Amino acid sequence: MNPLVRPPRLAPGARVAVVAPSGPVPEERLQAGLDILRGWDLDPMVMPHVLGRHRELDYLAGADEQRAADLRAAWCDPSVAAVLCARGGYGAQRMVDLLDWEAMRTAGPKVFAGFSDVTVLHQAFATRLGLVTLYGPAAAGVDFLKNARAQEHLRATLFEPESVRTVTAAPPGAALVPGRARGVTLGGCLSLLASDLGTPHAHPGARGGLLLVEDIGESPYRVDRYLTQLLRTGWLDGVAGIVLGSWAGCGPYGELRVVLADRLGGLGVPVVEEFGFGHGEGALTMPLGVGAELNAEAGTLTLDEPALS
């Protein structure tokens, strides 16, 4: 697995487009997120359907075609330096096949950031565009709006990526399986990785990679199911190491930890737990597609290069 192309970092005054590829966004949360971005001396541009809602399926931020059109237009606008997702939810799988990947490839590299359901798009950006992306807080996400650590880590990654080349587990993680490993980062939300298997945009597998994975609201037996699916399909064959993020609402952590150890411990690779990215409070921003070294005992992920050029 080879590292992907790193988009340029942001500079003060950069225009960033905010999109909602999945679920609907409350206006007050959107405005609060825009205020934070403006405080970073960015020029946020809200795409037309961010505050939309599907007429019949109220868990979607507008029709699939509308959400896809927003993302394509934002990406292909030469004045836009970054595209930030307003939230996750559900819906990216429904619109990803409607994107014009050739036009987006022609538009050139730029920053793409989001998490949770956006995992589907992270995989597509990797396989279709060959780009490093940022698995990090959503611009209108509750945890992002309320947590200074999440805000600062995303800001540093966007503007001063060399300052966060070593990402340290927050709170300090523990080695579920000790050791060190090198590879290219990939991953995202576990349930989305499992449900994306077999689709045209799915990553072909974790061989040679450092898998970053987390989830929310999945009971231990469902986490077992998703991991077993990845194991049975061979998707985890040859993985170099695993970084486990937050598991909010996934049952008592002691019970979940047994599942994680049972399903992942037999791979014979380093595994670090409770790394502090995903749906938890103060979530870190994790680059996908970058070569890195994992030190499970120290709870560190050291990037070979800054996430952005």
Secondary structure, 3 states (H helix, E strand, C coil): CCCCECCCCCCCCCEEEEECCCCCCCHHHHHHHHHHHHHCCCEEEECCCCCCCCCCCCCCCCCHHHHHHHHHHHHHCCCEEEEEECCCCCCHHHHHHHCCHHHHHHCCCCEEEECHHHHHHHHHHHHHHCECEEECCCCCCHHHHHCHHHHHHHHHHHHCHHHHCEEECCCCCEEEECCEEEEEEEEEEHHHHHHCCCCCCCCCCCCCEEEEEEEECCCHHHHHHHHHHHHHCCCCCCCCEEEEEEEECCCCHHHHHHHHHHHHHHHCCCEEECCCECCCCCCECEEECCEEEEECCCCEEEECCCCCC
